[in-house]
Amino acid sequence: MPRKPRGEAGGITLKAKQYARENWGAPLIIAFIALLMVCAGTLALGNEALANEVAVYAYYSLVAGVVLQLAAFIRDERRKRKGEEKPDSHDC
């Protein structure tokens, strides 16, 4: 049975997965933003205790995301250096 061609939504999903594979911290940073919005909404509704609890988890998510982004950056830099260090077969 032939497969249906992917529409725009399929392409966007594929691009998002590829982006998350390259930028390890991106999902956690997006989670931070979402949790911070939940925190603001909860605070607006008057539930300060829950808002504070959600804010703590939001900041944990941010810290983990930044650490993972740093790790991905270091990984990419090492890959670039390895690519540059390959000896050229024409050098004598």
Gaussian input, Z-matrix of N, CA and C with variables (Angstrom, degrees):
# hf/3-21g

backbone

0 1
 N
 C     1     B1
 C     2     B2     1     A1
 N     3     B3     2     A2     1     D1
 C     4     B4     3     A3     2     D2
 C     5     B5     4     A4     3     D3
 N     6     B6     5     A5     4     D4
 C     7     B7     6     A6     5     D5
 C     8     B8     7     A7     6     D6
 N     9     B9     8     A8     7     D7
 C    10    B10     9     A9     8     D8
 C    11    B11    10    A10     9     D9
 N    12    B12    11    A11    10    D10
 C    13    B13    12    A12    11    D11
 C    14    B14    13    A13    12    D12
 N    15    B15    14    A14    13    D13
 C    16    B16    15    A15    14    D14
 C    17    B17    16    A16    15    D15
 N    18    B18    17    A17    16    D16
 C    19    B19    18    A18    17    D17
 C    20    B20    19    A19    18    D18
 N    21    B21    20    A20    19    D19
 C    22    B22    21    A21    20    D20
 C    23    B23    22    A22    21    D21
 N    24    B24    23    A23    22    D22
 C    25    B25    24    A24    23    D23
 C    26    B26    25    A25    24    D24
 N    27    B27    26    A26    25    D25
 C    28    B28    27    A27    26    D26
 C    29    B29    28    A28    27    D27
 N    30    B30    29    A29    28    D28
 C    31    B31    30    A30    29    D29
 C    32    B32    31    A31    30    D30
 N    33    B33    32    A32    31    D31
 C    34    B34    33    A33    32    D32
 C    35    B35    34    A34    33    D33
 N    36    B36    35    A35    34    D34
 C    37    B37    36    A36    35    D35
 C    38    B38    37    A37    36    D36
 N    39    B39    38    A38    37    D37
 C    40    B40    39    A39    38    D38
 C    41    B41    40    A40    39    D39
 N    42    B42    41    A41    40    D40
 C    43    B43    42    A42    41    D41
 C    44    B44    43    A43    42    D42
 N    45    B45    44    A44    43    D43
 C    46    B46    45    A45    44    D44
 C    47    B47    46    A46    45    D45
 N    48    B48    47    A47    46    D46
 C    49    B49    48    A48    47    D47
 C    50    B50    49    A49    48    D48
 N    51    B51    50    A50    49    D49
 C    52    B52    51    A51    50    D50
 C    53    B53    52    A52    51    D51
 N    54    B54    53    A53    52    D52
 C    55    B55    54    A54    53    D53
 C    56    B56    55    A55    54    D54
 N    57    B57    56    A56    55    D55
 C    58    B58    57    A57    56    D56
 C    59    B59    58    A58    57    D57
 N    60    B60    59    A59    58    D58
 C    61    B61    60    A60    59    D59
 C    62    B62    61    A61    60    D60
 N    63    B63    62    A62    61    D61
 C    64    B64    63    A63    62    D62
 C    65    B65    64    A64    63    D63
 N    66    B66    65    A65    64    D64
 C    67    B67    66    A66    65    D65
 C    68    B68    67    A67    66    D66
 N    69    B69    68    A68    67    D67
 C    70    B70    69    A69    68    D68
 C    71    B71    70    A70    69    D69
 N    72    B72    71    A71    70    D70
 C    73    B73    72    A72    71    D71
 C    74    B74    73    A73    72    D72
 N    75    B75    74    A74    73    D73
 C    76    B76    75    A75    74    D74
 C    77    B77    76    A76    75    D75
 N    78    B78    77    A77    76    D76
 C    79    B79    78    A78    77    D77
 C    80    B80    79    A79    78    D78
 N    81    B81    80    A80    79    D79
 C    82    B82    81    A81    80    D80
 C    83    B83    82    A82    81    D81
 N    84    B84    83    A83    82    D82
 C    85    B85    84    A84    83    D83
 C    86    B86    85    A85    84    D84
 N    87    B87    86    A86    85    D85
 C    88    B88    87    A87    86    D86
 C    89    B89    88    A88    87    D87
 N    90    B90    89    A89    88    D88
 C    91    B91    90    A90    89    D89
 C    92    B92    91    A91    90    D90
 N    93    B93    92    A92    91    D91
 C    94    B94    93    A93    92    D92
 C    95    B95    94    A94    93    D93
 N    96    B96    95    A95    94    D94
 C    97    B97    96    A96    95    D95
 C    98    B98    97    A97    96    D96
 N    99    B99    98    A98    97    D97
 C   100   B100    99    A99    98    D98
 C   101   B101   100   A100    99    D99
 N   102   B102   101   A101   100   D100
 C   103   B103   102   A102   101   D101
 C   104   B104   103   A103   102   D102
 N   105   B105   104   A104   103   D103
 C   106   B106   105   A105   104   D104
 C   107   B107   106   A106   105   D105
 N   108   B108   107   A107   106   D106
 C   109   B109   108   A108   107   D107
 C   110   B110   109   A109   108   D108
 N   111   B111   110   A110   109   D109
 C   112   B112   111   A111   110   D110
 C   113   B113   112   A112   111   D111
 N   114   B114   113   A113   112   D112
 C   115   B115   114   A114   113   D113
 C   116   B116   115   A115   114   D114
 N   117   B117   116   A116   115   D115
 C   118   B118   117   A117   116   D116
 C   119   B119   118   A118   117   D117
 N   120   B120   119   A119   118   D118
 C   121   B121   120   A120   119   D119
 C   122   B122   121   A121   120   D120
 N   123   B123   122   A122   121   D121
 C   124   B124   123   A123   122   D122
 C   125   B125   124   A124   123   D123
 N   126   B126   125   A125   124   D124
 C   127   B127   126   A126   125   D125
 C   128   B128   127   A127   126   D126
 N   129   B129   128   A128   127   D127
 C   130   B130   129   A129   128   D128
 C   131   B131   130   A130   129   D129
 N   132   B132   131   A131   130   D130
 C   133   B133   132   A132   131   D131
 C   134   B134   133   A133   132   D132
 N   135   B135   134   A134   133   D133
 C   136   B136   135   A135   134   D134
 C   137   B137   136   A136   135   D135
 N   138   B138   137   A137   136   D136
 C   139   B139   138   A138   137   D137
 C   140   B140   139   A139   138   D138
 N   141   B141   140   A140   139   D139
 C   142   B142   141   A141   140   D140
 C   143   B143   142   A142   141   D141
 N   144   B144   143   A143   142   D142
 C   145   B145   144   A144   143   D143
 C   146   B146   145   A145   144   D144
 N   147   B147   146   A146   145   D145
 C   148   B148   147   A147   146   D146
 C   149   B149   148   A148   147   D147
 N   150   B150   149   A149   148   D148
 C   151   B151   150   A150   149   D149
 C   152   B152   151   A151   150   D150
 N   153   B153   152   A152   151   D151
 C   154   B154   153   A153   152   D152
 C   155   B155   154   A154   153   D153
 N   156   B156   155   A155   154   D154
 C   157   B157   156   A156   155   D155
 C   158   B158   157   A157   156   D156
 N   159   B159   158   A158   157   D157
 C   160   B160   159   A159   158   D158
 C   161   B161   160   A160   159   D159
 N   162   B162   161   A161   160   D160
 C   163   B163   162   A162   161   D161
 C   164   B164   163   A163   162   D162
 N   165   B165   164   A164   163   D163
 C   166   B166   165   A165   164   D164
 C   167   B167   166   A166   165   D165
 N   168   B168   167   A167   166   D166
 C   169   B169   168   A168   167   D167
 C   170   B170   169   A169   168   D168
 N   171   B171   170   A170   169   D169
 C   172   B172   171   A171   170   D170
 C   173   B173   172   A172   171   D171
 N   174   B174   173   A173   172   D172
 C   175   B175   174   A174   173   D173
 C   176   B176   175   A175   174   D174
 N   177   B177   176   A176   175   D175
 C   178   B178   177   A177   176   D176
 C   179   B179   178   A178   177   D177
 N   180   B180   179   A179   178   D178
 C   181   B181   180   A180   179   D179
 C   182   B182   181   A181   180   D180
 N   183   B183   182   A182   181   D181
 C   184   B184   183   A183   182   D182
 C   185   B185   184   A184   183   D183
 N   186   B186   185   A185   184   D184
 C   187   B187   186   A186   185   D185
 C   188   B188   187   A187   186   D186
 N   189   B189   188   A188   187   D187
 C   190   B190   189   A189   188   D188
 C   191   B191   190   A190   189   D189
 N   192   B192   191   A191   190   D190
 C   193   B193   192   A192   191   D191
 C   194   B194   193   A193   192   D192
 N   195   B195   194   A194   193   D193
 C   196   B196   195   A195   194   D194
 C   197   B197   196   A196   195   D195
 N   198   B198   197   A197   196   D196
 C   199   B199   198   A198   197   D197
 C   200   B200   199   A199   198   D198
 N   201   B201   200   A200   199   D199
 C   202   B202   201   A201   200   D200
 C   203   B203   202   A202   201   D201
 N   204   B204   203   A203   202   D202
 C   205   B205   204   A204   203   D203
 C   206   B206   205   A205   204   D204
 N   207   B207   206   A206   205   D205
 C   208   B208   207   A207   206   D206
 C   209   B209   208   A208   207   D207
 N   210   B210   209   A209   208   D208
 C   211   B211   210   A210   209   D209
 C   212   B212   211   A211   210   D210
 N   213   B213   212   A212   211   D211
 C   214   B214   213   A213   212   D212
 C   215   B215   214   A214   213   D213
 N   216   B216   215   A215   214   D214
 C   217   B217   216   A216   215   D215
 C   218   B218   217   A217   216   D216
 N   219   B219   218   A218   217   D217
 C   220   B220   219   A219   218   D218
 C   221   B221   220   A220   219   D219
 N   222   B222   221   A221   220   D220
 C   223   B223   222   A222   221   D221
 C   224   B224   223   A223   222   D222
 N   225   B225   224   A224   223   D223
 C   226   B226   225   A225   224   D224
 C   227   B227   226   A226   225   D225
 N   228   B228   227   A227   226   D226
 C   229   B229   228   A228   227   D227
 C   230   B230   229   A229   228   D228
 N   231   B231   230   A230   229   D229
 C   232   B232   231   A231   230   D230
 C   233   B233   232   A232   231   D231
 N   234   B234   233   A233   232   D232
 C   235   B235   234   A234   233   D233
 C   236   B236   235   A235   234   D234
 N   237   B237   236   A236   235   D235
 C   238   B238   237   A237   236   D236
 C   239   B239   238   A238   237   D237
 N   240   B240   239   A239   238   D238
 C   241   B241   240   A240   239   D239
 C   242   B242   241   A241   240   D240
 N   243   B243   242   A242   241   D241
 C   244   B244   243   A243   242   D242
 C   245   B245   244   A244   243   D243
 N   246   B246   245   A245   244   D244
 C   247   B247   246   A246   245   D245
 C   248   B248   247   A247   246   D246
 N   249   B249   248   A248   247   D247
 C   250   B250   249   A249   248   D248
 C   251   B251   250   A250   249   D249
 N   252   B252   251   A251   250   D250
 C   253   B253   252   A252   251   D251
 C   254   B254   253   A253   252   D252
 N   255   B255   254   A254   253   D253
 C   256   B256   255   A255   254   D254
 C   257   B257   256   A256   255   D255
 N   258   B258   257   A257   256   D256
 C   259   B259   258   A258   257   D257
 C   260   B260   259   A259   258   D258
 N   261   B261   260   A260   259   D259
 C   262   B262   261   A261   260   D260
 C   263   B263   262   A262   261   D261
 N   264   B264   263   A263   262   D262
 C   265   B265   264   A264   263   D263
 C   266   B266   265   A265   264   D264
 N   267   B267   266   A266   265   D265
 C   268   B268   267   A267   266   D266
 C   269   B269   268   A268   267   D267
 N   270   B270   269   A269   268   D268
 C   271   B271   270   A270   269   D269
 C   272   B272   271   A271   270   D270
 N   273   B273   272   A272   271   D271
 C   274   B274   273   A273   272   D272
 C   275   B275   274   A274   273   D273

   B1=1.4486
   B2=1.5316
   B3=1.3189
   B4=1.4668
   B5=1.5236
   B6=1.3177
   B7=1.4634
   B8=1.5171
   B9=1.3058
   B10=1.4597
   B11=1.5270
   B12=1.3152
   B13=1.4613
   B14=1.5298
   B15=1.3037
   B16=1.4627
   B17=1.5233
   B18=1.2960
   B19=1.4538
   B20=1.5173
   B21=1.3056
   B22=1.4588
   B23=1.5202
   B24=1.3165
   B25=1.4613
   B26=1.5188
   B27=1.3176
   B28=1.4575
   B29=1.5146
   B30=1.3106
   B31=1.4589
   B32=1.5105
   B33=1.3224
   B34=1.4624
   B35=1.5191
   B36=1.3223
   B37=1.4540
   B38=1.5162
   B39=1.3082
   B40=1.4591
   B41=1.5237
   B42=1.3301
   B43=1.4568
   B44=1.5224
   B45=1.3300
   B46=1.4638
   B47=1.5216
   B48=1.3275
   B49=1.4624
   B50=1.5234
   B51=1.3185
   B52=1.4606
   B53=1.5281
   B54=1.3199
   B55=1.4634
   B56=1.5266
   B57=1.3384
   B58=1.4644
   B59=1.5269
   B60=1.3353
   B61=1.4626
   B62=1.5280
   B63=1.3151
   B64=1.4584
   B65=1.5174
   B66=1.3191
   B67=1.4663
   B68=1.5241
   B69=1.3254
   B70=1.4561
   B71=1.5221
   B72=1.3023
   B73=1.4563
   B74=1.5163
   B75=1.3255
   B76=1.4619
   B77=1.5318
   B78=1.3377
   B79=1.4713
   B80=1.5268
   B81=1.3376
   B82=1.4689
   B83=1.5247
   B84=1.3103
   B85=1.4607
   B86=1.5283
   B87=1.3219
   B88=1.4684
   B89=1.5231
   B90=1.3355
   B91=1.4648
   B92=1.5307
   B93=1.3242
   B94=1.4684
   B95=1.5213
   B96=1.3246
   B97=1.4663
   B98=1.5327
   B99=1.3254
   B100=1.4677
   B101=1.5266
   B102=1.3330
   B103=1.4682
   B104=1.5222
   B105=1.3075
   B106=1.4662
   B107=1.5259
   B108=1.3273
   B109=1.4681
   B110=1.5294
   B111=1.3343
   B112=1.4670
   B113=1.5233
   B114=1.3167
   B115=1.4606
   B116=1.5362
   B117=1.3199
   B118=1.4662
   B119=1.5221
   B120=1.3265
   B121=1.4660
   B122=1.5134
   B123=1.3141
   B124=1.4606
   B125=1.5235
   B126=1.3128
   B127=1.4649
   B128=1.5294
   B129=1.3287
   B130=1.4631
   B131=1.5257
   B132=1.3341
   B133=1.4632
   B134=1.5267
   B135=1.3335
   B136=1.4552
   B137=1.5165
   B138=1.3174
   B139=1.4600
   B140=1.5316
   B141=1.3303
   B142=1.4530
   B143=1.5291
   B144=1.3135
   B145=1.4682
   B146=1.5355
   B147=1.3277
   B148=1.4613
   B149=1.5263
   B150=1.3251
   B151=1.4621
   B152=1.5280
   B153=1.3149
   B154=1.4618
   B155=1.5285
   B156=1.3186
   B157=1.4690
   B158=1.5378
   B159=1.3170
   B160=1.4636
   B161=1.5316
   B162=1.3261
   B163=1.4679
   B164=1.5260
   B165=1.3254
   B166=1.4630
   B167=1.5294
   B168=1.3256
   B169=1.4680
   B170=1.5273
   B171=1.3233
   B172=1.4623
   B173=1.5240
   B174=1.3115
   B175=1.4644
   B176=1.5249
   B177=1.3357
   B178=1.4702
   B179=1.5292
   B180=1.3138
   B181=1.4587
   B182=1.5308
   B183=1.3169
   B184=1.4613
   B185=1.5237
   B186=1.3267
   B187=1.4706
   B188=1.5274
   B189=1.3237
   B190=1.4702
   B191=1.5257
   B192=1.3256
   B193=1.4602
   B194=1.5157
   B195=1.3229
   B196=1.4625
   B197=1.5295
   B198=1.3282
   B199=1.4673
   B200=1.5321
   B201=1.3277
   B202=1.4615
   B203=1.5293
   B204=1.3338
   B205=1.4683
   B206=1.5282
   B207=1.3268
   B208=1.4605
   B209=1.5309
   B210=1.3244
   B211=1.4689
   B212=1.5304
   B213=1.3127
   B214=1.4653
   B215=1.5254
   B216=1.3173
   B217=1.4608
   B218=1.5232
   B219=1.3303
   B220=1.4606
   B221=1.5290
   B222=1.3269
   B223=1.4665
   B224=1.5248
   B225=1.3185
   B226=1.4615
   B227=1.5241
   B228=1.3314
   B229=1.4604
   B230=1.5229
   B231=1.3176
   B232=1.4676
   B233=1.5234
   B234=1.3221
   B235=1.4693
   B236=1.5218
   B237=1.3219
   B238=1.4648
   B239=1.5201
   B240=1.3391
   B241=1.4580
   B242=1.5248
   B243=1.3109
   B244=1.4625
   B245=1.5202
   B246=1.3177
   B247=1.4633
   B248=1.5128
   B249=1.3380
   B250=1.4615
   B251=1.5200
   B252=1.3349
   B253=1.4585
   B254=1.5299
   B255=1.3135
   B256=1.4555
   B257=1.5215
   B258=1.3259
   B259=1.4774
   B260=1.5234
   B261=1.3002
   B262=1.4582
   B263=1.5200
   B264=1.2916
   B265=1.4666
   B266=1.5331
   B267=1.3226
   B268=1.4648
   B269=1.5161
   B270=1.3387
   B271=1.4812
   B272=1.5077
   B273=1.3559
   B274=1.4685
   B275=1.4938
   A1=108.24
   A2=118.74
   A3=120.47
   A4=111.18
   A5=113.81
   A6=119.48
   A7=110.18
   A8=115.23
   A9=120.09
   A10=108.55
   A11=117.26
   A12=118.41
   A13=109.88
   A14=114.12
   A15=118.86
   A16=110.27
   A17=114.71
   A18=120.19
   A19=110.17
   A20=115.92
   A21=121.26
   A22=111.27
   A23=118.11
   A24=121.25
   A25=110.81
   A26=117.73
   A27=121.19
   A28=112.12
   A29=116.43
   A30=121.21
   A31=112.14
   A32=116.07
   A33=120.45
   A34=109.99
   A35=117.16
   A36=120.85
   A37=110.43
   A38=117.17
   A39=121.55
   A40=110.72
   A41=117.08
   A42=120.59
   A43=111.29
   A44=117.13
   A45=121.07
   A46=110.86
   A47=117.34
   A48=120.77
   A49=110.66
   A50=116.53
   A51=120.91
   A52=110.21
   A53=117.34
   A54=121.68
   A55=110.42
   A56=116.82
   A57=120.87
   A58=111.02
   A59=117.82
   A60=120.99
   A61=111.20
   A62=116.60
   A63=120.77
   A64=112.45
   A65=117.41
   A66=123.33
   A67=108.72
   A68=115.04
   A69=121.11
   A70=114.09
   A71=118.38
   A72=121.22
   A73=114.93
   A74=117.63
   A75=120.96
   A76=113.75
   A77=119.84
   A78=118.34
   A79=112.92
   A80=116.76
   A81=119.39
   A82=111.53
   A83=117.50
   A84=120.07
   A85=109.83
   A86=117.03
   A87=120.47
   A88=109.87
   A89=116.64
   A90=120.55
   A91=110.53
   A92=116.58
   A93=120.38
   A94=111.11
   A95=116.15
   A96=120.20
   A97=110.38
   A98=116.33
   A99=120.00
   A100=110.57
   A101=116.97
   A102=120.05
   A103=111.37
   A104=116.67
   A105=119.27
   A106=111.11
   A107=116.82
   A108=119.85
   A109=110.34
   A110=117.00
   A111=120.38
   A112=109.31
   A113=115.59
   A114=121.16
   A115=110.93
   A116=116.77
   A117=120.81
   A118=111.12
   A119=116.55
   A120=119.68
   A121=112.50
   A122=116.23
   A123=120.69
   A124=110.77
   A125=115.69
   A126=119.81
   A127=110.85
   A128=116.86
   A129=120.59
   A130=111.61
   A131=116.23
   A132=120.61
   A133=112.21
   A134=116.87
   A135=120.53
   A136=115.62
   A137=118.71
   A138=120.54
   A139=108.81
   A140=115.64
   A141=121.27
   A142=112.82
   A143=117.74
   A144=120.79
   A145=110.69
   A146=116.96
   A147=120.35
   A148=110.94
   A149=116.69
   A150=120.67
   A151=110.34
   A152=117.51
   A153=120.68
   A154=111.24
   A155=117.04
   A156=121.30
   A157=110.77
   A158=116.71
   A159=120.70
   A160=110.23
   A161=116.94
   A162=120.81
   A163=111.25
   A164=117.02
   A165=120.43
   A166=109.85
   A167=116.87
   A168=120.28
   A169=111.65
   A170=116.69
   A171=120.24
   A172=110.31
   A173=116.65
   A174=118.98
   A175=112.33
   A176=117.98
   A177=120.15
   A178=109.62
   A179=116.01
   A180=121.08
   A181=110.37
   A182=116.61
   A183=120.53
   A184=111.23
   A185=116.66
   A186=120.19
   A187=110.12
   A188=117.22
   A189=120.45
   A190=110.51
   A191=117.26
   A192=121.01
   A193=112.43
   A194=117.01
   A195=120.47
   A196=110.33
   A197=117.53
   A198=120.65
   A199=110.28
   A200=116.91
   A201=119.94
   A202=111.73
   A203=117.38
   A204=120.00
   A205=110.12
   A206=116.17
   A207=120.05
   A208=110.54
   A209=116.90
   A210=120.95
   A211=110.94
   A212=117.34
   A213=120.90
   A214=110.72
   A215=116.83
   A216=120.98
   A217=110.52
   A218=116.88
   A219=121.16
   A220=110.19
   A221=116.83
   A222=120.96
   A223=110.70
   A224=116.98
   A225=120.82
   A226=111.88
   A227=116.78
   A228=120.51
   A229=110.89
   A230=117.28
   A231=120.71
   A232=111.02
   A233=116.36
   A234=119.67
   A235=110.86
   A236=116.77
   A237=120.42
   A238=110.43
   A239=116.60
   A240=119.90
   A241=111.43
   A242=117.41
   A243=120.04
   A244=110.51
   A245=116.84
   A246=120.88
   A247=112.04
   A248=117.85
   A249=121.93
   A250=111.62
   A251=117.67
   A252=121.04
   A253=113.57
   A254=118.62
   A255=120.81
   A256=108.78
   A257=115.70
   A258=117.74
   A259=110.98
   A260=115.21
   A261=121.38
   A262=108.19
   A263=118.77
   A264=122.17
   A265=112.25
   A266=117.72
   A267=120.86
   A268=112.47
   A269=117.62
   A270=119.37
   A271=110.07
   A272=116.49
   A273=121.34
   A274=110.39
   D1=126.13
   D2=-178.18
   D3=-69.52
   D4=144.25
   D5=179.24
   D6=-80.35
   D7=146.34
   D8=176.57
   D9=-77.79
   D10=142.06
   D11=177.33
   D12=-66.36
   D13=146.44
   D14=-179.56
   D15=-72.37
   D16=140.15
   D17=176.44
   D18=-87.31
   D19=-167.40
   D20=179.27
   D21=-61.10
   D22=-41.22
   D23=-177.41
   D24=-63.26
   D25=-40.28
   D26=177.86
   D27=-64.22
   D28=-39.63
   D29=178.48
   D30=-67.21
   D31=-39.22
   D32=178.60
   D33=-66.51
   D34=-42.04
   D35=178.81
   D36=-62.28
   D37=-42.93
   D38=179.09
   D39=-63.33
   D40=-42.03
   D41=178.38
   D42=-64.89
   D43=-38.91
   D44=178.75
   D45=-64.84
   D46=-40.82
   D47=177.89
   D48=-64.58
   D49=-42.71
   D50=178.89
   D51=-62.84
   D52=-43.11
   D53=179.41
   D54=-61.80
   D55=-43.71
   D56=179.81
   D57=-66.16
   D58=-32.52
   D59=177.73
   D60=-67.78
   D61=-35.81
   D62=-178.79
   D63=-83.58
   D64=-33.01
   D65=-177.67
   D66=-116.75
   D67=89.38
   D68=-171.58
   D69=-57.52
   D70=-33.70
   D71=-175.76
   D72=-84.70
   D73=-10.55
   D74=-174.94
   D75=-55.97
   D76=-45.96
   D77=179.89
   D78=-61.18
   D79=-37.36
   D80=179.77
   D81=-71.78
   D82=-33.32
   D83=177.93
   D84=-70.98
   D85=-37.08
   D86=174.88
   D87=-65.49
   D88=-39.16
   D89=176.56
   D90=-62.48
   D91=-38.56
   D92=176.68
   D93=-58.30
   D94=-46.18
   D95=-179.32
   D96=-62.93
   D97=-43.62
   D98=179.90
   D99=-64.18
   D100=-43.96
   D101=179.33
   D102=-65.03
   D103=-35.99
   D104=178.09
   D105=-66.62
   D106=-35.41
   D107=175.89
   D108=-68.00
   D109=-39.46
   D110=175.92
   D111=-62.18
   D112=-41.60
   D113=179.05
   D114=-59.71
   D115=-45.58
   D116=179.49
   D117=-63.36
   D118=-41.66
   D119=178.34
   D120=-65.72
   D121=-41.43
   D122=178.99
   D123=-64.70
   D124=-40.73
   D125=178.23
   D126=-66.05
   D127=-38.37
   D128=178.34
   D129=-64.11
   D130=-30.49
   D131=178.39
   D132=-81.60
   D133=-5.07
   D134=174.32
   D135=97.19
   D136=5.31
   D137=-179.22
   D138=-97.89
   D139=81.74
   D140=-174.85
   D141=-67.08
   D142=-36.71
   D143=-178.68
   D144=-63.68
   D145=-45.68
   D146=178.89
   D147=-66.94
   D148=-38.43
   D149=178.78
   D150=-61.60
   D151=-41.98
   D152=178.26
   D153=-64.50
   D154=-40.49
   D155=179.21
   D156=-64.47
   D157=-43.84
   D158=178.69
   D159=-65.33
   D160=-37.04
   D161=179.41
   D162=-63.26
   D163=-37.93
   D164=178.47
   D165=-61.48
   D166=-47.49
   D167=179.04
   D168=-65.85
   D169=-33.61
   D170=177.32
   D171=-62.47
   D172=-45.22
   D173=-178.85
   D174=-70.31
   D175=-33.52
   D176=172.43
   D177=-59.68
   D178=-42.47
   D179=179.63
   D180=-63.30
   D181=-40.75
   D182=179.26
   D183=-63.89
   D184=-45.83
   D185=-179.38
   D186=-62.01
   D187=-45.96
   D188=179.31
   D189=-62.37
   D190=-40.33
   D191=179.33
   D192=-64.10
   D193=-41.49
   D194=179.57
   D195=-67.14
   D196=-40.74
   D197=177.62
   D198=-61.73
   D199=-43.81
   D200=179.18
   D201=-66.65
   D202=-36.78
   D203=176.72
   D204=-63.63
   D205=-40.41
   D206=177.64
   D207=-62.76
   D208=-42.82
   D209=177.99
   D210=-62.07
   D211=-41.92
   D212=178.64
   D213=-65.65
   D214=-38.17
   D215=178.11
   D216=-63.81
   D217=-45.64
   D218=178.94
   D219=-62.63
   D220=-41.86
   D221=177.94
   D222=-59.43
   D223=-45.52
   D224=-179.39
   D225=-64.71
   D226=-39.79
   D227=178.72
   D228=-64.23
   D229=-40.50
   D230=178.18
   D231=-65.27
   D232=-39.37
   D233=177.94
   D234=-64.26
   D235=-39.86
   D236=178.63
   D237=-63.78
   D238=-43.34
   D239=-179.85
   D240=-64.51
   D241=-39.74
   D242=178.46
   D243=-63.77
   D244=-37.28
   D245=178.03
   D246=-66.96
   D247=-33.76
   D248=-179.51
   D249=-78.67
   D250=-26.28
   D251=-175.28
   D252=-83.60
   D253=-6.55
   D254=179.83
   D255=-63.20
   D256=127.60
   D257=-178.79
   D258=-67.99
   D259=141.76
   D260=178.82
   D261=-83.53
   D262=132.31
   D263=-176.26
   D264=-69.29
   D265=-12.92
   D266=-178.51
   D267=-92.07
   D268=-8.59
   D269=179.21
   D270=-76.57
   D271=135.48
   D272=177.69
   D273=-132.16

